[in-house]
Amino acid sequence: MADRFTSAIIVAAGNSTRMGYKLSKQLIPLNGRAAIEYTLKAFQSCPLIDEIIVAARPVDIEDIAHIAFEFRKVSAVTSGGSERIDSVRKGIHACDKRATHYAIHDGARVLITPEQIEKAVKAAYEYGAAALGTPVTDTVKVADAEGRILSTPDRSSMWAVQTPQVFEKALYKRAMDNAVSNGLSVTDDCSMVEAIGEPVRIIRGEYSNIKLTTPVDITIAEALLSKRK
């Protein structure tokens, strides 16, 4: 794997609207440390990650850079965009030219582990595109705008997709160019690759790899982090 160079792009430019905090989710203290520290530590500790780029809100760059550059693999902290795809594009622009693969991760998924990152990266080396995910355990309903249930999908084939999502460089750039050219609205990076007809391999992740979205997630994350210690 010596000829492979994997750049991790940590997307940390989202607002904290659902969290109800004025403070960025990346800077919320979890057991005394900023949330972003846990994410960066996991990627720093993964042997298959060669560099880390953080895409942050302009207002947070100084604070996040102060934390991020304590990790030797962090090569850049850049400003993110108004949409996820814009933040990833800016992150890619800051990547080392030697990059052969991109590992894109939500900065607010602070419970990711080096082992899970490695699983996703190895799968992308083999298949070209891979993402962590977990089988859906709840019954899922499809409803209309008024809340009336329309159908109940078979959950046996349904997965909740997580990050990191890892892609071979040329494949990802082709997918991104298509998304930008056609103005596609996508909520994750796998969707862009799916849109050009290329398969993405889903790799079994951990249910603990939650994303900080609402206040209760902070309580859960702190409990899980304390248990790990």
C-alpha positions in Angstrom: 0.0 0.0 0.0 3.1 2.2 -0.2 1.8 3.9 -3.4 -1.4 4.9 -1.8 -1.9 8.3 -0.1 -5.1 8.9 1.8 -6.2 12.4 2.6 -8.9 12.8 5.3 -11.2 15.7 4.9 -13.0 16.6 8.1 -16.2 18.5 7.3 -16.7 20.9 10.3 -18.5 23.8 8.7 -22.1 23.1 9.7 -24.3 25.3 11.9 -25.5 24.1 15.3 -29.2 25.0 14.6 -30.7 21.7 15.9 -28.3 21.6 18.8 -29.5 24.9 20.1 -26.0 26.2 20.7 -24.4 29.4 19.5 -21.1 27.6 19.8 -20.0 25.4 16.9 -20.6 21.7 17.5 -16.9 21.2 16.9 -16.1 23.2 20.0 -18.7 21.9 22.4 -16.8 20.5 25.4 -17.1 16.8 25.9 -15.6 15.6 29.2 -13.4 18.8 29.2 -12.2 18.6 25.6 -13.5 20.2 22.4 -15.5 17.8 20.4 -13.2 18.1 17.3 -10.3 16.8 19.4 -11.7 13.3 19.6 -12.3 13.2 15.8 -8.8 14.4 15.0 -7.2 12.0 17.5 -8.9 9.0 15.8 -7.7 10.0 12.3 -4.2 10.9 13.7 -4.0 7.4 15.1 -5.1 5.5 12.0 -2.0 4.3 10.1 -3.7 4.5 6.7 -4.4 8.2 7.0 -1.5 10.3 5.6 -2.9 13.8 6.1 -5.9 15.6 7.6 -7.6 18.7 6.3 -10.3 20.4 8.3 -13.0 22.5 6.5 -14.5 24.9 9.2 -16.9 27.8 9.4 -14.9 31.0 8.8 -15.9 32.2 12.2 -14.4 29.1 13.8 -11.2 28.8 11.9 -9.0 30.4 14.4 -10.3 28.4 17.3 -10.3 25.1 15.4 -6.8 25.8 13.9 -5.5 26.3 17.4 -6.6 22.8 18.3 -6.0 21.1 15.0 -2.4 21.9 14.5 -1.5 20.1 17.7 -2.0 17.0 15.5 1.0 16.4 13.2 -1.0 14.9 10.3 -3.2 18.1 10.0 -1.8 19.9 7.0 -4.5 22.6 6.5 -7.6 24.2 8.1 -9.6 25.9 5.4 -12.9 27.7 5.3 -16.0 25.6 4.5 -18.9 26.6 2.2 -22.6 27.1 2.7 -23.3 23.6 1.5 -21.6 20.3 2.4 -20.4 19.8 -1.2 -18.7 23.3 -1.1 -16.9 22.4 2.1 -15.6 19.1 0.6 -14.5 20.9 -2.6 -12.5 23.4 -0.6 -11.0 20.6 1.5 -10.0 18.7 -1.6 -8.4 21.8 -3.0 -6.1 21.8 0.0 -5.1 18.2 -0.3 -1.6 17.0 -1.1 -1.2 16.3 -4.8 0.0 12.8 -3.9 -3.5 11.9 -2.7 -5.0 8.8 -4.3 -8.0 8.5 -2.0 -10.2 10.8 0.0 -11.7 9.8 3.4 -14.5 12.3 4.1 -15.8 12.5 7.6 -18.4 14.5 9.6 -16.4 16.4 12.3 -19.4 15.9 14.6 -19.0 12.1 14.6 -16.6 12.3 17.5 -16.9 8.6 18.5 -15.2 7.2 15.4 -12.3 4.9 16.1 -9.0 4.3 14.2 -10.1 0.7 13.7 -13.3 1.7 12.0 -11.5 4.3 9.8 -9.1 1.6 8.7 -11.9 -0.8 7.7 -13.5 1.9 5.5 -10.2 2.9 3.9 -9.2 -0.7 3.2 -12.5 -1.4 1.6 -12.1 1.7 -0.7 -8.7 0.5 -1.7 -10.3 -2.8 -2.8 -13.7 -1.5 -4.3 -13.0 2.2 -5.1 -15.8 3.5 -2.9 -16.8 2.5 0.6 -18.8 3.8 3.6 -19.4 2.8 7.1 -23.0 2.0 8.1 -25.2 0.0 10.4 -28.3 -2.1 9.7 -31.5 -0.2 10.6 -33.1 -1.6 13.8 -36.2 0.5 14.0 -39.3 0.0 11.8 -39.3 2.8 9.2 -42.4 4.4 7.7 -42.9 6.5 4.6 -45.4 9.3 5.2 -46.9 12.2 3.3 -46.7 15.9 4.2 -49.7 15.5 6.6 -48.0 12.6 8.5 -50.2 9.8 7.0 -48.3 6.6 6.7 -48.0 5.5 3.0 -45.8 2.4 3.3 -43.5 0.3 5.5 -40.2 -0.5 3.7 -38.6 -3.9 4.4 -35.8 -2.9 6.9 -33.8 -6.1 6.2 -32.1 -4.3 3.3 -31.9 -0.9 4.9 -28.7 0.7 6.4 -28.1 3.9 8.2 -25.0 5.3 6.5 -22.2 6.9 8.5 -18.8 8.4 7.8 -16.0 8.2 6.9 -17.0 7.6 3.3 -13.8 6.8 1.3 -13.3 7.1 -2.4 -10.7 6.7 -5.1 -9.6 10.1 -6.2 -10.5 10.0 -9.9 -13.9 8.4 -9.2 -14.8 11.0 -6.6 -13.8 13.9 -8.8 -15.9 12.5 -11.6 -18.9 12.2 -9.3 -18.4 15.7 -7.8 -18.1 17.3 -11.3 -21.4 15.6 -12.3 -23.1 16.8 -9.1 -22.0 20.4 -9.6 -22.8 20.4 -13.3 -26.3 19.1 -12.7 -27.0 21.0 -9.5 -27.6 17.8 -7.6 -28.8 18.2 -4.0 -27.0 15.5 -2.0 -26.8 14.9 1.7 -23.8 12.6 1.6 -20.9 11.8 -0.7 -22.1 8.3 -1.6 -25.1 9.8 -3.3 -22.9 11.6 -5.8 -21.1 8.3 -6.7 -24.4 6.5 -7.0 -25.6 9.3 -9.3 -23.0 8.4 -11.9 -23.9 4.7 -11.7 -20.9 3.5 -9.7 -21.3 1.1 -6.8 -20.4 1.9 -3.2 -19.6 -0.9 -0.8 -21.1 -0.5 2.7 -19.0 -1.7 5.5 -20.5 -2.7 8.9 -19.7 0.1 11.4 -20.5 0.6 15.0 -23.8 1.9 16.4 -21.8 4.1 18.8 -20.6 6.2 15.8 -23.3 8.8 16.4 -23.3 12.3 15.1 -23.7 15.3 17.5 -27.0 16.7 16.3 -29.3 17.4 19.3 -28.5 18.1 23.0 -29.2 14.5 24.1 -26.3 13.4 21.8 -23.9 15.3 24.0 -25.0 13.2 27.0 -24.7 10.0 25.1 -21.3 10.9 23.7 -19.8 11.9 27.1 -21.0 8.6 28.6 -19.5 6.5 25.8 -16.2 8.5 25.9 -16.0 8.0 29.7 -16.6 4.3 29.3 -13.8 4.1 26.7 -11.3 5.7 29.1 
